[in-house]
Amino acid sequence: MQDEDDGTTPTTARRDLHGLRVWVVEDDPELLALSVDDLRWRGAEAMGLDSAEALYRALAVGRCDIVVLDVGLPGEDGYAVARHLRRIADIGIVMLTGRGSSHEMAHGLSLGADVYLVKPLDGDLLAAALTSLRRRLPAAAPIAHAAPATGTWRLQADGWDLCAPNGAVLAITRAERGFLRALLAAPGRPVERDALIAAVTDEPWDFDPHRLEVLVHRLRTRVRGGIGLTLPVRALRGAGYLWTDEAF
């Protein structure tokens, strides 16, 4: 995607996207690497992600200005991701697809995309779109937004945001969403490990039970760092986990 002097050597790096934080979500490893390299060559602070889940994990700990989003992602597709992003953040959304019908484009734009581009993608065209979109973005694009304090923990945005009693909001992953939904549906009552495993994966028979402890540990850490509270989940030996619905 880079211009070349003699067919083999890239020209001096451009700076037209200098300082712009761009995250590319694309499941094709080669295309992802090429896109990120080209954006960095143009001065952007670019990062590549291969799935919606990877994007949500990144959003939980950082932020970007624009997401370049492939429609045909595995699992949760680009349309669903665009809808979720528009709910939680005031960031730019550029959608990429091999399907260039007017119906597809209208659907993407109606879900919150700012720009809709068709593959194969030209680097100069993407750069021009990003530059134009940059001028319309607010100076800061926060990923998480405060919700009204209610004194209770709850899930919102179709379960993709964890809202804390202090009003802070944390975007969560698909597995975390399933885990928390199962616990919040039975506050004060133990939920068995098997039920929780079934809630976090579509293939519980192939799920290493130790991964549940890893998930809980990571979630506790993210909540403590991103919200400033301790997640009110208690491990019960031999009986799974318990949601206490307390703020501490």
Secondary structure, DSSP 4 states (H G I P E B T S, - for coil): ---BSSSSSB-SPP-TTTT-EEEEE-S-HHHHHHHHHHHHHTT-EEEEE-SHHHHHHHHHH---SEEEEESS-SSS-HHHHHHHHHHH---EEEEEES---HHHHHHHHHTT-SEEEESSPPHHHHHHHHHHHHHHS-S---SS------SS-EEETTTTEEEPTTS-EEE--HHHHHHHHHHHTSTTS-B-HHHHHHHH-S-GGG--THHHHHHHHHHHHHHHHHTSS---EEEETTTEEEE-----
